[in-house]
Amino acid sequence: MRVVGIVLVLVVLATTVATFARRLRVPAPSLLVLAGVGVALIPGVPALHVPPQAIAMVVLPPLLYASAEELSLRDLRTVWRPVTILSFGLVFASAAAVGFTAVAVAGLPPAMAFVLGAVLSSTDPVAVTALGRRLALPGRVQVLVQAESLFNDATSLVLFKVAVGIAVAVGASVSLPAAGGEFLLLGGGGSLVGAAVAGLVWLVRRRTTDPVLETVIALVTPYAAYVLAESVHTSGVTSVVVAGVLLGRSGHRLTDAHIRLQLHAVYAVVVFLLESVVFSIVGLELPTLVRDLPAGTGLWPLQALALATVLIAVRVLSTLPLTRAVKPTQGRLSWRVAGVVTWAGTRGVMPLAAALSIPLVTDDGTKLTGRPLVLVLTTSVVVFTLVVQGLTLAAVVNRSGLALEPEHTAREEDDARDALNHAALDHVDHLATLEAMPDTAIDRVRRGLNARLDRTPETPDGTTADAAYRQLRHEVIAVQSTELHRLYDEHRISDTTRRRLQHDLDREEAALGTP
């Protein structure tokens, strides 16, 4: 009952904070972390200890899956080179820099410093996606940030497992071939499992027309991908990401408008609740971890600040030469992109879950030296990045000049709507020449489309809607949906515009009912 009560309190807290965040136009994760820290400091509030398995099994799969579904494969193809380099090179560079810094400023044993470096070496896809939803970044820049955070977890995970193995084993040595084989097993095996799950779900969803069953399948998919991958000793994170990316690209072909609208609503609620709870937990756990620190570690705030500074510096040096591949247009300097990509690289749930899973003792039964300090430093860096970088990310984007103006987005959306309506008119005119539909239905649909093109409100003519009219409207929406995806495939509209217009078409089709 105590756990249930804490969860309910976190949900109420998250709803309140999210309301204020929207009014203040600041990222909700940043305020949630601050709120969690504030609640934990209230006298009488019980200490919170969340098992890392609970975060890994319950919270991460649906959040990772939702982030992966939002990833644009079209834009990913244009930035796969810098994403690959950042997902490997930046992770190793960050781990090495943090490890050396932790030895120098925190006095950690080299093995535990290596563990800390592996923990903090990757950005968090949950935090990055949550912070990036509200920013109007160009498609390539947004995909670079989001894809890097999704695909670098396999690298950091194998580093973490190797580092923990060294830390708990007496006289252990690093075997590069063994580490490489473990990486291939984790990353490659997880990718294969994710692709297999995506293929199986694709086959099932193609034959499913029940909205309730479809929703259950969509909710179970990330958990199935994660559990199956972990059961065969591969990367569950990689499996979930691969499954989400593959299914997200083909989702519009698997279901109808009613099911897509229902899935969107259900997943929006699930993602909001899980994100709210998990970011609140990050803030709640920091005071508890600080109280458990041994004597002589009072300089942890300065040590955490030094580690965060090193992470940002390494990220700047790594992203600057790579951002020319995603440079927007007309003379934008690559340092502007590098600044945004660097400042968007927040840490979050993934490093915290990894740090909490560090063993308590070594193989010979002795206490693992430095574990409490690693937990505090990890949580402090996570809080620092979520609060400092999260609250200032919008300002950095605005100062960079990369943010898309609202007029640009509105103009692109209006042009796309006109293209869809013109394609629909051409289809209606073709049907009129074939005399395949009653004239009354064709005239009504034609008047409605012309009204949209003229930006005038549609006026009902009092005619009772009949089966022919509804059938024609369904055909028109199908033509518009095909035209929408053609515009997207030809790079004439962004992924954000495609998703928004597809959602509008789904709402219109659902309102018509069955043809």
N, C-alpha and C positions, 0 to 999 in steps of 0.2 A: 504493500500500500504506500510505503514511503516513496518508492521509485515512481509510482503512478502519480502521486501528489506533486513531486518535483517536475515531472514532465508536463502536467497540467499548468503549473505555475509558469514554466518556461514558454508554453504556448500563449498564455495570456500576456506575458511580458513581451514576447516577440510581436504579437499583434499590435500592442500599444506602441512599441518602438517603431515598427514598420509604418504605422500611421504618421508618426512625427517625422520619420525619415523622408517620406514622400512630400510632406509639407515643407520641410527644410531643404529638400532637393539634395540630400546626401545619401551615400550608399547605406542601406540597411545593415549589412554585415558589420560595418565599422561601429555603428551605434549599438548593435547587439553585443559586441565584444565589450564595449565600455559599460553597458548595462549589466552584463554578467559580472564584471569586476566589481562594480558598485554593489550589487546584491551580495556577493561573497564577502564583502567587507562589513556588512551589517552584523552587529553583535547578535549571537544566537543562531545565525544561519548555519545549518549543519554542513560539514565538509562533504564535498562531492568527489566521489571516485568512480569514474566510468570505465568499465573494462574495455580495452582496445578492441576486443573481439566484437563487442556490441556495435562500435562505430564501423568497423570493417564489414560486418555482416549485414547490419540493418540499415545503416545510414548511407554509406558510400555507394553501393551499386545503383540505386535509382538516381542519385544526384549525378554520378558519372555518366549514366546512360542518358539523362536529360541533356547534359552538356554536349555529349557526343552527337545526339540527334540534331542539335542546333548548328553543328559544324557544316560548312558548305564544302562539299567535295569539289565543286567546280573551282572555287578559290583556292582550295588546298593544293590542287594540281599546279598552281602557279607559284606556290611558295614552299614546295616540298623540300627543296635543297636547303634553304636556311632553317626550316623546321627540323630537318634531320640533323644538321650540324649543331643546332642549339640543344636538341634533345640528347645528344651524346657529348659533344665537346664542352658545352657550358655546364653540364652536370658534373663532369669530371673536374673541370677547372674550379667550380664553386666548392666541391667537396674538398679538394686539396687546399684551397685558400682558407676555408673555414677551419680545417684541421690544424694547419700551421698556426693560425691566429688563436685557436682555443688552447693550444699548448703554451703559446707565448703569454697571453693575457689572463687565461683562466687557470693555468697550471694543471690542466687535465692530463692524465696519462696518454701517450700517443695513440694507444688502441681506442680509448674512449673518445679522443678528439677526432679520430677517423670515423667513429660511429656518428658523432654529432655532425660532421661534415656531410656524411651520406644522408642523414635525416633532413638537413636543411638545403640539400643541393637542388631540389626540384620545386617548382612553383605548384600551386594547388589549383586544379581545374575547377573545383567547386567555387572557390573564392574568386578566381579570375572571371568565370562566367557570370557569377552574381554581380560583380562590380562592373562588368563590361556591358550588361544588358542596357544600361541607361546612357551609354556613350554612343554618339553618332560617328563612329570611326569608319574610314574607307574599308571596303570588304577585305582587301588583302591584309591590311594591318590587323583588323579584328581576327581574321583567321590565323595569322601568324602567332598572335598572343595566345589564342585559345588552343590551337593545335599543339603548340609547343608544350603547354601545360598538361595537355592530355597524353602526349606520347613520351614525355620524359620520365614518367613514373616507373616504367620497366627498368630504365637505366639506374635510377636512384634506388630502386628496390633491390637489385642485385648487388649494388655497392653496400647497401645497408646489411644484407644477409652475410656478405663476405666480412664486413667490418665487425658485426656481432660475433661471428664465428671466431675471429681472431681475438676479440676482447674476452671471451669466456673460456678459450682454450689456452692452457699453459704452454708456452714455447711454440705457439703456432707460427706458421710462415705463410706468406701469400703465394698462391699458385696461380699464375696468369692463365695457363690453359684451363684450369678448373673453373676460374672465374668466368672465362669466355664461354665455356660450355654451359655454365649455370645461366649466363645471360641469354644464350640461345634457347635454352629450355624454357626460361621464364617468358621472355618476349615472344619468341617464335611459336612456342607451344600455346601460349595464351592467345595469340593471333589466330591460330588454327582453330582453337576451341570456339572463339568468338565468331569466326566466319561460319563454322558448322552450326552453331546455335542460330545465327541469323538466317541461314538457309532453311533450317527446319521451321523456324517461326514464320518465315516468308511463305512456305508451303501451307502451313496451318492457317495463317491469316487470310490467304487467298480463298480459302474454302469456308470462311467463317462470316456469317451475316448477323449473328446475334450481338447487339451492342454490349450487353453485360459480359458475355464470354470474351469478346474482343478486348474489353477493358481489363479483365482478369489476366489474359495472356500478356498484354502490354506491361502490366505491373509485375508479373512473374518473370518476364524475360531477363531483366538485369540480374536478378537473384540466381536464375538458372545458369546464366553465363559465368557468374562469379563462382558459384559453388562447384560447378563442373570443372572449371579451370583449376581451382584450388585442390580439388580431389585428385587430380592427376599431377599435382605438384608443379603447376605452371602459374603464370601471373593472372589472378582474377581481375585485377584492374585493367590489364591489357585486353582481356577477353571482353569485358563489359564495354570498353571504348570501341573496339572493333565492331562488335555487334550493334552498338548504337549508331555508329557512322553509316554502316551498310543499310540498316533498316530505316534510318532517318531519311536517306536519299530516295527510297522507294515507297515511303509511307503513303503518298498520295495515290499510288496505284494499287494499294492493298485494300483500302477501305473506302466506304462512301462518305458523303458529307456528314450524315448524322453521327456516324461512329467517330469521325475525325474531331468533330466539335465536342463530343463527350470525352474522348481521350484528352483533348487539350484542357478541358476544364478539370478533369480528375488529376492529371499530372501537375497542373498549376497549383492545386491545393497541396498535393503530396510534396512537391518541391519546396513550396513556401514553408510548410511545417517542419520538414527535415532540415532545411537550411537554417531556419530560425532556431531550432533546438540545438543544432551542432555548433553554431557560432556563439550562442549563449554559453554553452558548455566550455568553450575555449576560455571565455572570460571568467567563468566560475571556478575553474580549476587552478588558475594562476595563484591566487592567495593561498590555497591549500598546499600547493607544491612548495611555495616559499616557506611556509611554516615548517615543512619537513626537512629543510636544508640543514646540514650539519654546521657546527660552529666554524667560523673562519671563512665563510663564503659571502660576506656582506657586500662585496663589490659586484655582485651579479648584475645590477642594472647597467653599470658601465661596461661590463663584459658583453652583455647582450647588445648594447648600442654599438660596440666595436664590431661584433659579428654582423649585425645588420648593415653597417657601413661597408664592410668588406664585400658582402653579398651584392650590394648595389654597385660598388665599384667594378667588381668582376663582370657583372651583367652589362654595364656600360661598355667596357672594353671588348666584350664578346659580341654584342649586338651591332655596334657601330659599323664594322666592315661588312655585315651581312644584310643590312637594311636597304642597300641599293637595289636588291632584288625585289623589294616591295615598295620602292619609292613611288609615291603617287604621281602626279603629273607636273609638267611645266616647271622644272627648276627647283622643286622642293629639296632642301638639303637633307641628306640622309640622317644627320644628327637629330633632326626633329622626330623622325620615326624612331630612332634609337632611344630618345628620351621617353617617348610614350611606351615603347615596348619594355624598357627597363622599369619604369614606374608602375606598369601594370603587372609586374611579376611578383605578386603577393604570395605569401605562404599562408597555409590554412590547415584544414583538417588532416590532410595526408601526413605531413610531418609530425603532427601531434599524435596520430594513431601509431605511427612507426616508433616514436620515442617511448610511448607507453608500453609497447610490446618488448622493450629491452629486458632481458632476463635479470633477475635479482641477484643471482649468484653465478660464480664461474663453474667450470666442470668439476673442480675439486671441492666444491661446497663452500668456498669462501665468498664473502660479500663482494659484489662487483663495485669496485671503487669508481666514484664519479657519477653514478647513475642519477642521484637526485639533482645534481647540478646540471646534467645534460637535459633533464626534463624541464627544469626552470628556464634554462637558456633557450630551449626550443620554444616553449610556450611564450616567453617574452618576445622573441623575434617574430613569432606569429602575430602576437598582439600588436607589436610595433608596425609591422607591414600592413595589417588590416586597418589600423587606425590612422597612422601617418600617411601612408601611401593611398589608402582607400579614400580618406577625406580630401586629399589634395589631387587625386587623379584627374578629376574633371577640370580643375584649373590648369594642370599640366597639358591636357589635351587642347584646351582652349588657347593657351599661349603658344602651342606648337603650330597652330593654324591648320591642323589636319582634320579637325572636326567638320563634318558636313553641315552646311547651313540648313536650317529648317526649310528655307525656300527651295533648296536643291532637292531635298527629299520629296517635298510636296509636288514639285514640277515633274520629277521622275515618275511619281505615282500617277499624276494626272495624265501624262503622256502614255503610260502603260494602260490605264483605263480606256483611253481613246482607242488605242490599238486593239484592245479586246472587243470593244463595241463595234469597231469597223469590221473586224473578223466575223462577229456575230451577224452584222447587217448583210455581209456578203453571203453568209450561209442562208439567211432568211430569203434574200433575193433569189438565190439558186433554187430554194424550195418553191418559191412562187412561180418560177418559170416551169417547174416540173408539175405544178398543181398537185403537190404531194400533201398539202395541208389546206384546211378551210381558209378562205380569204379573211374571215373575221379574226381568226387566231393570228394570221400573219400580220394583219394591219395593227392589231393591238401590240404585238411584240415589236414591230417596226417603230411605232410611235414611242414606245418606251425607250428604245435604244437611241432614237433621234433626240429625245428629251435629255438623255444623259450626255450626249455629245454637245448639245447646246447649253448644258449646265442649267437646265430649267427643271423644276419639279414635275414628276410624272403625275398626270391627272387621271383618276379613274373615270371610266366611261359608263359605269353602272352595269356593264354586261356581266352576267354570272360566269365565273370561270368554269370552263368545261375541260373534259379530258384532253381534247386536241390542243388547247392552249397550254395546259400544264406540260404535255409531252413536248411541245415546241420549246417552251422555256427550258426544260431539262436538256434538250438538244443544244440550245444556244449556250447554256452554261458549260456543257461539255466542250463545245468549240472554243469558248473563251478560256477554259482551263488548259486546253492544248496549246492555244496561242500564248498563254502566260508562260508555260514551260519552254516554248520555243524562244521567246524573248530572253528568258533566263539563260538558256543554253548558248545563245548567241552573245552573251555578255552585254545585253542592252539594258538590263535592270539588275539591281542588287538582290541578294538573298533576302534581305529584310523586306524589300518591296514585294518580292514573290510570296513570302509567307503571309504578309498582310492582305494582299489581294486574294490569295487562295482562301484565306479565312473568310473574307467577305463573300466570295463565291459559294463557299460551303454554307454560310448562314442563309444566303438567298435560296439555295437549293433545298435546304432543310425546311424552310418556310413554305415551299411549294407542296410538300408532301410527296407521296408516291405518284408517279406519272400514270 
